[in-house]
Amino acid sequence: KITFGGMPFSGKPSSNSRKNFKGCMESINYNGNNITDLAKRKKLEPSNVGNLSFSCVEPHTVPVFFNATSYLEVPGRPSQDLFSVSFLFRTWNPNGLLVFSNFADDLGNVEIDINEGKVSVHINVTQVKKNRIDISS
C-alpha cells in the first residue's frame, strides 16, 4: 500500500512521529495513474480516508485537500520493482508527511516529507549495511 498525505493510525513511520500533511496535493500520479482523478470519480476505492475534499483555491487540475488527520491510502502493485510518484503540493505548514510506502517483502520503505519548509526523501532499506538514504531540498 502507498499512503499520500500522512500515515494511517496503524502505520509505523521510520523516524520520529510527525503530524500528517495539511494542505493541497494536485494531480497525484502513481505508476501512470492519476490517483486524485480516480478517487474523485469513485473509480478507485481508497482505504482509511479521513476528511478529504476535492477543491483548492486554484482548481486548474484535480486537487485534494488534507486536514491534520486525513490521508489517502491506495493499493500497491505486487511483483513490480518500479516505484513512480509525482505530485504538486501547496501548504502553509512547515512540517508534514507527504508520501509513505513500505517496500514488498519487508525490504524497507520510502517516505517523502516536509520538515521546517524543506522537502526530504528518506529511503530505508532493511537488507543492507547502510540502511538509510536521505535526500533533502
N, C-alpha and C positions, 0 to 999 in steps of 0.2 A: 504494500500500500504506500501511496505517496500523499503527503499532507501539505496543503497550502495554507498559509496564514496562521499557523500555530501548531500546537501539539494536542492530540487527544488526551483526555484525562488518564488513560492507561499507558500513554507513551512515556518513554524514558529518554529525555534529551541527554546528549553525551557530555555536556558540561553543566555549569551551574544553571539553576532553574531560571527561566525567562518568562516575561509576560508575553502573551500572544500578540500578534500583529494587529494594529488598529489603523485602518486606512483603506485605500482603494488599490486593487490589482486589476490590470486590464489585459485582455487577450492572453490568458494563460494558455500556453501551448505545451502539450506533453506528448512527445513522440509523434508529432504531426497532427494531433487532435486538439481543437480549440475547446478546452475544458469549460471555460466560462460560458461559451455559447451553448454547448451541450447541456450544461446544468440549467441554464436559463430556459431552454426549450424542453426541459424534463426528459431528454434523451439519454441522460446519464443518471444513475441512482447513487449519488454520493452518500457515504455513511457518516454518522456523527456530525451533522451540520448544526452549527449554532445559529445565531441570528444574522443571516446574510441578506443583503438586498442588492438588486441588480441596477444600481444607479450611482453615479458620482456627479460632481459638479459639472464636468465637461464630458457628456456622454457621446464622444465621437467613435468609440469602439464598444465592446461588451464588457463593462466593468462589474466588479463585485465589491461590496463594502463589508469589511470585517469589524466587528466590535471587539472589545477586550477579551471576550471569552469564546468567540466563534472561530471555526476553522472548516476547511473543506478537505475531505479525505477521499481519494479515488483509488481504485484497484491498480496494482502494478501490472507488469507484463511478465508472466513466468517464462523461464527459459530464454530470456532476452539479455544480452550483455551490453545493451546500449541504454543510456540514460540521457534524455534530452529535455530540457525545460527552458522556456523563455517567457518573460512577462514584463510588464511595466508596472511600477507601483508609485503611489503618492501617499505621503503621510507627514504629519507634523510631529509624530512621536520619534524620539531619538533611538528607541530600542524596540525590538520585536523579532520574532521568528518568522521568516518568510516561507521557507520550504524545508521539510524534513522527510527523509525516506530511508528505511532500512534496506540494505542490500540482501539479496537472496542468500540462503544457506548460512545465516549468521556471519557473513563476511564483513560486516560493519555498517556504516550509514553515512549519509551526506546531509548537511544542514546549511542553509543559507540564512543569515540573519543580518539585522541592522543593529549595531551597537555603538552608542554615542554618535549617531549620524553616519557611521561608516558601514558599508556592506562588506560582509565577510563570508567566505565559503570554508567550511570545515569538512574534511573527508576523513573519516575514521575507519581504518582497516584493521580487523582483528587478527589476520593471519600472517602479518609481517612484523619485523622487529621495530621499525619506525612506524608506529601505528596511527599517526595523525598528521594530516597535511592542512595547513591554514593559509588561506589567500585573503588579503584584505585590500579594500579600495584605498 
